[in-house]
Amino acid sequence: MEIRKLSPCENYPMDLLVSADPSRKLVEGYLKRGECFVAVIDKQVIGVYVLLSTRPETVELVNIAVEEKQQRKGIGKQLVIDAIRNARLQGYKTIEIGTGNSGVGQLALYQKCGFRIIGVDKDFFLRHYTEEIFENGIQVTDMIRLSQDI
């Protein structure tokens, strides 16, 4: 598997990006300001993440997704580790990430990769998404914010 920055002549893997963030409008907004990286196997994009500079010396991992049939193979962890490495190489001192309150697997993954919970943005998903989102049988309402010094 190769993880690389998406070239300007390539199309964004929107199906994957929207699988992690159902608001196409929000995804398109941060794609304009961020950097998109893809995981590729046999010329097929099977994973994606987006880094977005948010403050001086701080970058946010705003989207991370792995094709469904490729999940549970450690690819998500490799993408997170690559995002941390890229952020460090670009001179950032802090990397942040946010996930829904119901994302049990995501919360575990991010903490295994060194992130620590720093706060909760209450009702984030109620304010920014028109349709209700459910995951693991739980309505996604709050964003759990995590951070890591790099």
N, C-alpha and C positions, 0 to 999 in steps of 0.2 A: 504494500500500500504506500502511495505517495501522498503527502499533504503539501499543498502549494497554494500560493496566492492565485486567485482567479484572474486571468488575463483580461484586459479591457475589451477584447474582441469576443469573449465568451459570454453566453447568457447566464444570468443568475439561476441557480437551481431553485426556482420559486416553490415547486411542490414540496421540497424538503424544508425550505425556510418557513413556509406556512404551516407545515406539520408541527413546528416548534412554537410558532407564534401565529395564531389564526387571523390576526388583523393584517391583511395585505397592505393596507394603507400605512400602518406603522412600520412594517417590514420595508416597504419602498422608501419610506422616510429615512430610516437609519442606513439603508444601503447607499443612499446618495452621499452620506457623510462618513461612512465607515469603510473598512477593508474586509473583503470577503475571501475566505480561504476554503479550499475543498479537499476532501479525501477522495482519492481515485484508485480504483482497482480495475485492471484491464480496460482502461480508457472510459470507465463508467464512474460518474460521481456518486459516491455512496455516503458521503458525509459533508457537513458544511459548518462553518462558524463565522461570526462577524465580530470584528473588534471596532470599537467606536471610542475615540478620544472624547472624554467628558470634561476634564479639568486639567490644568497643568500637571504633568507627571502622573495622571490617572487615566486609565483606559477601562472600558467595560466590555465584557464578553456578552453581547446582547442577543445572540442567537446561536444555538448549537443543536444540530440535528443529525441523526443517522438513519439511513434507509431502514425501514421496518425489518426486512429479512436479514439485515446485517447487524441488528441490535443484539446485545448480550454477548458480544465477542471482544469487548475491550476497546472498541473503536472510539466510543464516546470519551473514554479516559484518555486515549491517545490525542484526541482533538483538544481536550482541555489542557493537557500538558504542552501541546504545541502552541496553543494560544498564550500560555504563560511564557514560554520560551520566546515567542515573537514579541510579546509586550516588553520583555526584559531587553531584547536586542534593540528595540526601538527607543530605549531609554526611559521607559515608564518605571515608576517606583511602586505603583499600586495598581492592582487589577481587581475589578469588582464584577459581580454577577448578581442577577436577580432571578428568582423562580417562584412559581406559584406555591401557595401554602399546602397544596395537596401533592406536590411533586416529591414523594418520599424517596424514590430512586435517585432523582436529581440531587436532592439535598445530601444524600449519602455520598454520591459521587463527588460532589464539589468539596465536601469536607475531607474525603479521602485524598483529594488533590491539594489540600492545604488551605482551603478557604475557611473563614470563620464567620459565623452569623453576626452581623453588626446592627440589624434592625428589621423592622417590619413597616412596609408602606401599606397601611390599612386601606382597604377598599380600592386598591389600585386597579384591579381588573373590573370592578363595577364602574369605575370612572372612565376607563379607557376602551372598554369593549362593549359593543351594543348587544351582543348575544351572550347568554350565560355559558360558562365553560365548566365542564365537570371532568375530573380526573380521579381515578381510584374510588369512584363513588362519592367524591367530595366536591362541592362547588368551589371553584377557584375564585377567591375574593381578594386575598391579601398577597402582596409580593414580599417574599423573604429576601432580604438583601445580605449578601456575603462579600467579603473582601479578603485580600491577601497582599502583604508587602512582598515585593519581588526584588 
